[in-house]
Amino acid sequence: MIHKIFLTFLAFSLVPFSVISIPNLDQSSLAQSTSTNISFKPPKQGTPKTTTGAATRDGQTCLNDPSQNKVTTQAILPATNYGLTLSSRPEFLISKAKMTAKRMLFSLKGEDGELVYQTFLPFPSETGIVAIKMPSDAPELVANKTYKWTMVVICGKFLRPDSPAIEGWIQRISKSPALEAKLHSSSPLEKVAVYGENGIWYDMVSDLNRLRRGTSPENQAISKAWEQLLKDQGIQSVEPIARIK
């Protein structure tokens, strides 16, 4: 069943999304060694036949200062634009420059191109990482199916053919008994490493981003792991500012 939500920015309160600060985590949960190796191993299964199209991993224009002429929005994705998740309603991370846009259009399609879900979201004006969580009324991702998600930034009142857009691919997988046991016995940081070892990109970056937000200033190991992960995938790092969920 196709779920479509077409709302204006002023009527956005009807949609179960809100902008909140990312909560800090209990530092005691990070007591285990931060020397845990954090790296991403791409999944063995093949990526979708098309990983880029009219939209790409980064978009341009909509800048507060148009003369800068640089990438304004970038998905936090591996170089293939493809990753796995264990979540039925995952979180998507993007980094963005300071822009004039007030909202964006988020779409989710099946690999065959069929629209699964679509909604307008508010677009924070400041620079940072935006975490976009699928709401409870969105259809759950089906295990072992691949989806393409797209975000189109609306610079003015309406969508335009040249509106900056980014896209990525995601596949939900089921936990094997071995993986479930390993995650159950792992610390929060060790879970991030387990996700990376198994190609579970979306859960990996979502958890690592939250962990680094809860890190004390004198403990920089997790932040360094985050920076290195983004660097390895060719992603420009910025500080997180908001979550949409």
HELIX and SHEET records of a PDB file:
HELIX    1   1 PHE A    9  LEU A   14  5                                   6    
HELIX    2   2 GLN A   27  LEU A   30  5                                   4    
HELIX    3   3 PRO A   66  GLN A   68  5                                   3    
HELIX    4   4 PRO A  177  HIS A  184  1                                   8    
HELIX    5   5 PRO A  188  GLU A  197  1                                  10    
HELIX    6   6 TRP A  201  ARG A  213  1                                  13    
HELIX    7   7 ALA A  221  ASP A  232  1                                  12    
SHEET    1   A 6 HIS A   3  LYS A   4  0                                        
SHEET    2   A 6 LEU A 115  PRO A 122  1                                        
SHEET    3   A 6 ARG A 103  GLY A 110 -1                                        
SHEET    4   A 6 THR A 146  ILE A 154 -1                                        
SHEET    5   A 6 ALA A 165  ARG A 172 -1                                        
SHEET    6   A 6 TYR A  82  THR A  85  1                                        
SHEET    1   B 6 VAL A  19  ILE A  20  0                                        
SHEET    2   B 6 PRO A 240  ILE A 244 -1                                        
SHEET    3   B 6 GLY A 128  LYS A 133  1                                        
SHEET    4   B 6 GLU A  91  LYS A  96 -1                                        
SHEET    5   B 6 VAL A  71  ALA A  75 -1                                        
SHEET    6   B 6 ASP A  58  GLN A  60 -1                                        
END                                                                             
